[in-house]
Amino acid sequence: MGEAQQAQEPLTERLKAALASRDIPHIYANGFMNALSDADIVVMLERDNSPVAILNMSYTTAKSLAEKLSHLIDAFEKKSGQTIMTSDDVNKALSQRTEGQP
């Protein structure tokens, strides 16, 4: 077993424990809004355009999360052969269709 895989095992166990816990909120979101403050980043998670949670993060944590999420999506896209559209891409495509453009 490689070092990278060994390093991931404790994280995987922590994630499994968190997912199984009834004490940790499980939140589904299909949208978000974000803003900057002088000290951190605020993310409002939404489900069907209604707020479901507020997440505050330091700039360092937010950047680290953005990079990790990007790597996860890249890996998924490579394995699936599909490119995931961003919310902006979807909104642009829908607005073009409603304006009568192909």
KOLRO-71263 format. One record per residue: x, y, z of N, C-alpha, C, O, CB in turn. Coordinates in steps of 0.1 Angstrom, whole numbers, m for minus. Each point is the difference from the previous one (the first is absolute). Glycine has a CB too. Layout:
[[X,Y,Z],[X,Y,Z],[X,Y,Z],[X,Y,Z],[X,Y,Z]];
...
***
This chain:
[[9,m12,0],[m9,12,0],[9,12,0],[9,1,8],[m28,m13,4]];
[[16,22,m21],[8,12,m1],[m2,10,11],[m10,m1,8],[9,m2,m32]];
[[10,12,26],[m1,10,11],[m13,9,m2],[m6,3,10],[31,m3,m8]];
[[m28,3,m14],[m12,9,m2],[m12,m7,4],[m9,6,6],[20,5,m25]];
[[m12,m24,16],[m12,m8,3],[m1,m1,16],[m11,1,5],[12,m14,m27]];
[[11,10,28],[0,m1,15],[m4,13,6],[m7,0,10],[25,m17,m11]];
[[m14,28,m4],[m4,13,5],[m15,3,m1],[m5,7,8],[28,2,m14]];
[[m29,m14,m5],[m14,2,m2],[m9,m8,9],[m11,4,3],[17,1,m27]];
[[m1,m17,29],[m8,m9,8],[m6,7,12],[m12,m1,3],[26,m18,m11]];
[[m6,26,16],[m6,7,12],[m11,10,m4],[m10,2,7],[31,m5,5]];
[[m19,10,m23],[m9,10,m5],[m13,m7,m4],[m11,5,2],[29,10,m10]];
[[m17,m26,1],[m11,m8,m5],[m8,m5,12],[m13,1,0],[25,m8,m21]];
[[m6,3,31],[m6,m5,13],[m7,12,7],[m12,m2,4],[28,m17,m2]];
[[m10,30,m2],[m7,12,6],[m12,4,m8],[m10,3,6],[32,5,2]];
[[m21,m9,m21],[m12,4,m9],[m11,m10,2],[m11,4,2],[26,6,m18]];
[[m12,m23,17],[m10,m10,2],[m7,2,14],[m12,m1,1],[26,m16,m15]];
[[m6,20,24],[m6,2,13],[m9,12,0],[m10,0,6],[31,m10,5]];
[[m17,21,m18],[m8,12,0],[m13,m3,m8],[m10,5,4],[31,9,m3]];
[[m20,m21,m12],[m12,m3,m8],[m10,m9,8],[m12,2,m2],[26,0,m19]];
[[m9,m10,30],[m8,m9,8],[m6,7,12],[m9,m5,6],[23,m14,m14]];
[[m8,30,12],[m4,7,12],[m14,7,m1],[m2,6,m10],[26,m3,15]];
[[m32,m5,5],[m13,8,0],[2,13,7],[m9,9,m1],[m3,m31,2]];
[[24,24,5],[2,13,6],[6,11,m9],[0,12,4],[4,m25,17]];
[[0,9,m33],[6,10,m9],[m11,3,m11],[m5,m10,m6],[29,1,10]];
[[m27,21,m6],[m10,3,m10],[4,m4,m14],[12,2,m4],[m19,18,17]];
[[m2,m26,m20],[2,m4,m14],[m8,10,m9],[m13,0,1],[17,m25,5]];
[[2,33,m14],[m6,10,m8],[1,m2,m14],[11,m3,m5],[m6,19,23]];
[[m16,m16,m26],[0,0,m14],[m2,14,m6],[m9,7,5],[1,m31,m5]];
[[16,28,m9],[m1,13,m7],[1,m2,m15],[8,m8,m5],[1,20,25]];
[[m17,m4,m27],[1,0,m15],[2,14,m5],[m2,3,m12],[m13,m23,11]];
[[19,29,10],[4,13,m3],[7,7,11],[1,m5,11],[m21,6,m26]];
[[26,10,12],[7,8,10],[2,14,m4],[m1,4,m12],[13,m25,19]];
[[m9,29,3],[4,14,m2],[12,2,9],[1,m6,11],[m24,15,m17]];
[[33,m1,2],[12,2,8],[3,15,1],[m3,8,m9],[11,m31,3]];
[[m1,27,17],[5,13,2],[13,0,8],[3,m9,6],[m27,18,m7]];
[[31,3,0],[12,1,7],[m2,10,12],[m8,9,m1],[21,m13,m20]];
[[m7,1,32],[1,10,11],[15,3,1],[8,m5,m7],[m29,m4,20]];
[[24,18,m3],[14,3,2],[8,m11,5],[12,1,m1],[m19,23,5]];
[[1,m34,2],[7,m11,6],[m2,m14,m6],[8,m9,1],[m9,22,20]];
[[m10,m15,m28],[m3,m13,m5],[m10,1,m11],[m4,10,m5],[9,m20,27]];
[[m9,m2,m26],[m10,m2,m11],[m13,m6,5],[1,m8,9],[18,5,m26]];
[[m30,8,13],[m13,m4,4],[m7,m7,m12],[0,6,m11],[m2,12,29]];
[[m3,m30,m16],[m7,m7,m10],[m14,m3,5],[m1,m6,11],[23,m4,m20]];
[[m32,14,2],[m14,m4,4],[m4,m11,m9],[m1,1,m13],[m5,22,20]];
[[4,m35,m2],[m4,m12,m7],[m15,1,m2],[m8,4,9],[27,m18,0]];
[[m24,11,m21],[m14,0,m3],[m5,m13,m6],[7,m8,m6],[m5,33,2]];
[[m15,m27,7],[m7,m12,m7],[m12,6,m6],[m9,6,7],[18,m23,9]];
[[m10,16,m29],[m11,6,m8],[m2,15,3],[m12,4,3],[1,m27,m3]];
[[22,30,0],[0,15,3],[m4,4,14],[m3,12,2],[m2,m10,m26]];
[[5,m11,33],[m3,3,14],[12,m3,8],[6,m11,m1],[m30,6,m1]];
[[29,14,11],[11,m2,8],[m1,m12,10],[m11,m2,6],[16,26,m7]];
[[5,m33,2],[0,m11,9],[11,0,10],[m1,m7,10],[m10,m6,m28]];
[[22,21,15],[11,0,9],[9,12,m3],[1,4,m12],[m2,m29,15]];
[[8,30,7],[10,10,m2],[14,m6,4],[1,m7,10],[m17,26,m6]];
[[26,m18,m13],[13,m6,2],[10,11,0],[1,7,m10],[m8,m29,0]];
[[14,25,21],[11,9,1],[13,m7,m1],[2,m10,8],[m16,26,5]];
[[24,m11,m21],[13,m6,m1],[10,11,m1],[m2,10,m5],[m8,m31,m6]];
[[22,17,16],[12,9,m2],[3,0,m15],[m4,m10,m7],[13,6,31]];
[[m2,14,m28],[5,0,m14],[8,m13,m4],[m2,m6,m10],[2,31,11]];
[[9,m29,9],[8,m11,m3],[m8,m13,m1],[2,m8,m9],[16,19,22]];
[[m28,m13,m4],[m8,m12,m1],[m9,1,m13],[m1,m11,m6],[0,10,31]];
[[m4,12,m28],[m8,1,m12],[8,m3,m13],[m5,m7,m8],[m9,24,20]];
[[26,m12,m12],[8,m3,m12],[4,m15,0],[0,m6,m11],[9,30,11]];
[[m6,m29,11],[4,m15,1],[m12,m8,m5],[1,m10,m7],[15,14,26]];
[[m28,0,m14],[m13,m7,m4],[m2,1,m15],[m3,m10,m6],[m7,14,29]];
[[12,8,m28],[m2,2,m15],[9,m9,m8],[m4,m6,m10],[m3,29,15]];
[[20,m24,m1],[9,m9,m7],[m4,m14,1],[1,m8,m9],[17,24,14]];
[[m21,m21,7],[m4,m14,2],[m13,m4,m8],[0,m10,m6],[11,11,29]];
[[m21,8,m23],[m12,m2,m7],[3,m1,m15],[m5,m8,m7],[m8,20,24]];
[[22,m3,m22],[4,0,m14],[7,m13,m4],[m3,m5,m10],[6,30,11]];
[[5,m30,8],[7,m13,m3],[m10,m11,0],[1,m9,m9],[20,17,20]];
[[m31,m8,m2],[m10,m11,0],[m9,1,m13],[m2,m11,m6],[1,12,31]];
[[m3,11,m29],[m8,1,m12],[8,m4,m13],[m5,m7,m8],[m8,25,19]];
[[26,m14,m11],[9,m4,m11],[1,m15,m1],[m1,m6,m11],[14,27,13]];
[[m11,m28,9],[1,m14,0],[m13,m7,m4],[0,m9,m8],[16,11,26]];
[[m28,4,m14],[m13,m6,m4],[m1,2,m15],[m5,m9,m7],[m5,14,29]];
[[13,7,m27],[m2,3,m15],[9,m10,m8],[m4,m4,m10],[m1,28,15]];
[[17,m26,0],[9,m9,m8],[m5,m14,0],[0,m7,m10],[19,21,16]];
[[m24,m19,6],[m5,m14,1],[m13,m2,m8],[m2,m10,m6],[13,9,28]];
[[m19,12,m22],[m14,m2,m6],[1,4,m15],[m9,m3,m8],[m2,8,30]];
[[21,3,m26],[0,5,m14],[m10,11,m2],[m3,4,m12],[11,m26,5]];
[[m13,28,18],[m11,10,m1],[6,13,6],[7,m1,11],[m26,m16,m11]];
[[16,28,m6],[3,13,6],[m12,5,8],[m11,2,m6],[28,4,m13]];
[[m15,m3,32],[m11,6,8],[m1,15,m3],[9,7,1],[m5,m25,17]];
[[m16,22,m20],[m3,14,m3],[m1,7,14],[m4,m5,10],[m8,0,m31]];
[[17,17,21],[m1,9,12],[m14,6,0],[m7,m1,m10],[32,6,10]];
[[m29,1,11],[m13,7,0],[0,11,m10],[m11,2,m6],[9,m8,31]];
[[13,13,m26],[0,11,m10],[m2,m6,m14],[m7,6,m9],[23,7,24]];
[[m10,m24,m19],[m1,m7,m13],[m15,m3,m2],[m5,2,m11],[28,m11,12]];
[[m29,3,9],[m14,m4,m1],[m9,12,m2],[m9,0,m9],[13,m20,23]];
[[m2,31,m6],[m8,12,m1],[2,6,m14],[m10,5,m6],[12,m1,30]];
[[10,m4,m29],[2,6,m14],[m7,m8,m10],[m6,6,m9],[29,2,17]];
[[m22,m21,m7],[m6,m9,m10],[m16,2,0],[m6,1,m10],[25,m18,12]];
[[m24,18,10],[m15,2,1],[m4,13,m5],[m11,2,m6],[11,m17,26]];
[[8,26,m17],[m4,13,m4],[1,1,m16],[m8,7,m6],[16,3,28]];
[[1,m17,m28],[1,0,m14],[m12,m6,m7],[m5,4,m10],[30,m4,12]];
[[m29,m11,4],[m12,m7,m5],[m13,8,1],[m8,0,m9],[19,m22,15]];
[[m12,29,6],[m12,8,1],[0,13,m9],[m11,5,m2],[9,m14,26]];
[[14,13,m28],[1,11,m9],[m2,m4,m14],[2,8,m10],[13,4,26]];
[[m17,m25,m19],[m2,m5,m13],[13,m3,m7],[0,m3,m13],[m20,16,12]];
[[31,m13,8],[13,m4,m7],[2,m15,2],[m4,m6,9],[14,29,m4]];
[[m3,m28,m15],[3,m15,1],[9,m4,11],[3,m12,2],[m7,11,m26]];
***
